[in-house]
Amino acid sequence: MSVKDIQDQLATLSLEDRRQLTAFLVSLRHQELAGYKESLAAKIDDTNETNWISLEEFDRRVSA
């Protein structure tokens, strides 16, 4: 299957499916970045609420 074939199929996905695919692709990219797991773990373990974002803000950021 060519990249063009994949692109054509992706164009038919719903907005929700495209958002899920985007999140998946971003997670794949982050797995390749050195130190990403440690950085993500530190963010997850952060108990300072001033560093947190709402689900709505997260959606806005990844949908932009």
LOZA-733607 format. One record per residue: residue number from 1; residue in one letter; x, y, z of N, C-alpha, C, CB in turn. Coordinates in nm, 2 decimals, padded with zeros to 4 digits. Glycine has a CB too. Layout:
! LOZA-733607
torgu  nuza  n_east  n_north  n_up  ca_east  ca_north  ca_up  c_east  c_north  c_up  cb_east  cb_north  cb_up
NUM  A  X  Y  Z  X  Y  Z  X  Y  Z  X  Y  Z
...
This chain:
! LOZA-733607
torgu  nuza  n_east  n_north  n_up  ca_east  ca_north  ca_up  c_east  c_north  c_up  cb_east  cb_north  cb_up
1  M  00.09  -00.12  00.00  00.00  00.00  00.00  00.09  00.12  00.00  -00.10  00.00  00.12
2  S  00.06  00.22  -00.08  00.14  00.34  -00.09  00.09  00.44  00.01  00.13  00.40  -00.24
3  V  00.18  00.54  00.03  00.14  00.65  00.12  00.02  00.72  00.06  00.26  00.76  00.13
4  K  00.01  00.74  -00.07  -00.11  00.80  -00.13  -00.24  00.72  -00.10  -00.09  00.81  -00.29
5  D  -00.23  00.59  -00.11  -00.34  00.51  -00.08  -00.39  00.53  00.07  -00.31  00.36  -00.10
6  I  -00.29  00.54  00.16  -00.32  00.56  00.30  -00.38  00.70  00.32  -00.19  00.55  00.38
7  Q  -00.33  00.80  00.25  -00.39  00.93  00.26  -00.53  00.94  00.21  -00.30  01.03  00.18
8  D  -00.56  00.87  00.10  -00.69  00.86  00.04  -00.79  00.80  00.14  -00.69  00.79  -00.09
9  Q  -00.74  00.69  00.21  -00.83  00.63  00.31  -00.85  00.72  00.43  -00.77  00.49  00.35
10  L  -00.74  00.78  00.47  -00.76  00.87  00.59  -00.85  00.99  00.57  -00.62  00.92  00.63
11  A  -00.86  01.03  00.45  -00.95  01.15  00.41  -01.09  01.11  00.43  -00.93  01.19  00.27
12  T  -01.13  00.98  00.44  -01.26  00.94  00.46  -01.30  00.92  00.61  -01.29  00.81  00.38
13  L  -01.20  00.94  00.70  -01.23  00.91  00.84  -01.31  01.03  00.90  -01.10  00.90  00.92
14  S  -01.38  01.00  01.00  -01.46  01.10  01.08  -01.36  01.19  01.16  -01.56  01.04  01.17
15  L  -01.40  01.30  01.20  -01.32  01.39  01.28  -01.27  01.32  01.41  -01.40  01.51  01.32
16  E  -01.35  01.24  01.47  -01.31  01.17  01.59  -01.20  01.07  01.56  -01.43  01.10  01.66
17  D  -01.22  00.99  01.45  -01.12  00.90  01.41  -00.99  00.96  01.38  -01.17  00.81  01.29
18  R  -00.99  01.08  01.31  -00.87  01.15  01.28  -00.80  01.20  01.40  -00.90  01.27  01.18
19  R  -00.88  01.25  01.50  -00.82  01.29  01.63  -00.75  01.17  01.69  -00.92  01.35  01.72
20  Q  -00.81  01.06  01.70  -00.75  00.94  01.76  -00.62  00.90  01.68  -00.84  00.82  01.76
21  L  -00.63  00.91  01.55  -00.51  00.88  01.47  -00.40  00.98  01.49  -00.55  00.88  01.32
22  T  -00.43  01.10  01.51  -00.33  01.21  01.53  -00.26  01.18  01.67  -00.39  01.35  01.54
23  A  -00.34  01.15  01.77  -00.28  01.12  01.90  -00.19  00.99  01.89  -00.40  01.09  02.00
24  F  -00.23  00.90  01.82  -00.15  00.78  01.80  -00.02  00.81  01.73  -00.22  00.67  01.71
25  L  -00.02  00.89  01.62  00.10  00.93  01.55  00.19  01.01  01.64  00.06  01.00  01.42
26  V  00.13  01.10  01.71  00.21  01.18  01.80  00.28  01.09  01.91  00.13  01.29  01.88
27  S  00.21  01.00  01.96  00.27  00.91  02.06  00.38  00.82  02.00  00.16  00.81  02.12
28  L  00.37  00.78  01.87  00.48  00.71  01.80  00.60  00.80  01.79  00.43  00.66  01.66
29  R  00.58  00.93  01.75  00.69  01.02  01.74  00.76  01.04  01.87  00.64  01.15  01.68
30  H  00.68  01.06  01.98  00.74  01.08  02.11  00.82  00.96  02.16  00.64  01.12  02.21
31  Q  00.79  00.84  02.12  00.86  00.72  02.16  01.00  00.73  02.10  00.79  00.60  02.11
32  E  01.02  00.80  01.99  01.15  00.80  01.92  01.24  00.91  01.98  01.13  00.83  01.77
33  L  01.18  01.00  02.06  01.26  01.11  02.12  01.33  01.07  02.24  01.17  01.23  02.15
34  A  01.46  01.10  02.25  01.54  01.07  02.36  01.49  01.14  02.49  01.69  01.10  02.34
35  G  01.48  01.06  02.60  01.43  01.12  02.72  01.28  01.15  02.73  01.50  01.25  02.74
36  Y  01.21  01.11  02.63  01.07  01.15  02.63  00.99  01.07  02.75  01.00  01.11  02.50
37  K  01.02  00.95  02.77  00.95  00.87  02.87  00.98  00.93  03.01  01.00  00.72  02.87
38  E  01.10  00.97  03.03  01.13  01.04  03.16  01.06  01.17  03.18  01.28  01.06  03.18
39  S  01.06  01.25  03.07  00.99  01.38  03.07  00.84  01.36  03.10  01.02  01.45  02.94
40  L  00.78  01.26  03.03  00.64  01.24  03.04  00.61  01.19  03.19  00.59  01.13  02.94
41  A  00.69  01.10  03.24  00.67  01.05  03.38  00.68  01.16  03.48  00.78  00.94  03.41
42  A  00.77  01.26  03.46  00.78  01.37  03.55  00.65  01.46  03.54  00.90  01.46  03.52
43  K  00.60  01.47  03.42  00.48  01.55  03.41  00.36  01.48  03.47  00.45  01.58  03.26
44  I  00.35  01.35  03.45  00.24  01.27  03.51  00.25  01.28  03.67  00.25  01.13  03.46
45  D  00.37  01.27  03.72  00.39  01.27  03.86  00.38  01.41  03.93  00.52  01.21  03.90
46  D  00.37  01.52  03.85  00.36  01.65  03.90  00.23  01.67  03.97  00.37  01.75  03.78
47  T  00.24  01.71  04.10  00.12  01.73  04.18  00.09  01.87  04.20  00.15  01.67  04.32
48  N  00.16  01.96  04.13  00.13  02.10  04.13  00.02  02.14  04.03  00.26  02.19  04.10
49  E  -00.10  02.17  04.09  -00.22  02.19  04.00  -00.20  02.30  03.91  -00.34  02.21  04.09
50  T  -00.11  02.40  03.93  -00.09  02.51  03.84  -00.03  02.47  03.71  -00.01  02.62  03.91
51  N  00.03  02.35  03.71  00.09  02.30  03.59  00.00  02.21  03.51  00.22  02.22  03.62
52  W  -00.13  02.19  03.56  -00.22  02.10  03.49  -00.30  02.18  03.39  -00.31  02.03  03.59
53  I  -00.36  02.11  03.29  -00.45  02.17  03.20  -00.58  02.09  03.20  -00.39  02.18  03.05
54  S  -00.69  02.15  03.16  -00.81  02.08  03.15  -00.82  01.99  03.02  -00.93  02.18  03.15
55  L  -00.91  01.90  03.02  -00.93  01.82  02.90  -00.97  01.91  02.78  -01.04  01.71  02.92
56  E  -01.05  02.01  02.81  -01.08  02.10  02.70  -00.96  02.17  02.64  -01.19  02.21  02.75
57  E  -00.87  02.22  02.73  -00.75  02.28  02.68  -00.66  02.18  02.61  -00.67  02.34  02.80
58  F  -00.65  02.06  02.66  -00.58  01.96  02.59  -00.63  01.93  02.45  -00.58  01.83  02.67
59  D  -00.76  01.92  02.44  -00.83  01.90  02.31  -00.80  02.02  02.21  -00.98  01.88  02.33
60  R  -00.81  02.14  02.27  -00.78  02.26  02.19  -00.63  02.25  02.13  -00.80  02.39  02.27
61  R  -00.54  02.22  02.22  -00.40  02.21  02.18  -00.37  02.11  02.07  -00.31  02.19  02.30
62  V  -00.43  01.99  02.08  -00.40  01.88  01.99  -00.49  01.89  01.86  -00.43  01.75  02.05
63  S  -00.59  01.97  01.87  -00.68  01.99  01.75  -00.64  02.11  01.66  -00.82  02.01  01.80
64  A  -00.55  02.19  01.71  -00.50  02.31  01.64  -00.42  02.27  01.52  -00.43  02.40  01.73
